[in-house]
């Protein structure tokens, strides 16, 4: 003889089945809808960054071709006019102007490489990183960039990492004045992940307990870094060893959109 509970289940069996089916279908529908929305957002982010990437490339090319070309034309016209000038003082001032134009032209070319390096245009992401180390080094700060020989990065990921590193080095130089900055790119212990690690002596980010302070900054550069890290699905972590800040980003080497 069935117990009252078993009899109740048996009597309502055909009522439970539709309810369970409806609840399961609703959960599946919600899951599919959420996945669809997430993919939509990722596609939008990808398109957004592709537009930014295209604009950076266009600006770099325009600066190189239009501005650089005009500076060369002006400089050549001034050089050609010097033999016709009889006033020595005016001739000296024109010579000084030519030197200033040449310096400005060099600055423009440096800016072009900063905005979008030629190596990256050719798909040589390693060369662009190594060149950045040379270009951003000075007599006050040495920027050392190390790349694991076996590491292979998707070009899309490499472009975002390049701009992240560029911004982080700029911030470290501007705010920390560290004499030595090391950037290391290598494969994580999880072979399908890569690691970007930036190490430099930190003074302003330390408190008495040698812990990283929480700093709230609304700068455009930090916002751009955060957006790019999200795009490559990276995870950022900061820790201190002595007085040296280790700023690391772990990211998947093969991202599925």
ABEGO torsion letter per residue (X at the ends): XBBAAAAAAAAAAAAAAAAAAAAAAAAAAAAAAAAAAAAAAAAAAAAAAAAAAAAAAAAAAAAAAAAAAAAAAAAAAAAAAAAABABAAAAAAAAAAAAAAAAAAAAAAAAAAAABBAAAAAGBAAAAAAAAAAAABBAABBBBBBBBAABBBBAAAAAAAAAAAAAAAAAAAAAAGBABBBBBBBBBABAABBBBBBBBBBAAABBAAGBBBBBBBABAAAAAAAAAAAAAGBBBBBBBBEABBBBBBBBBABBBX
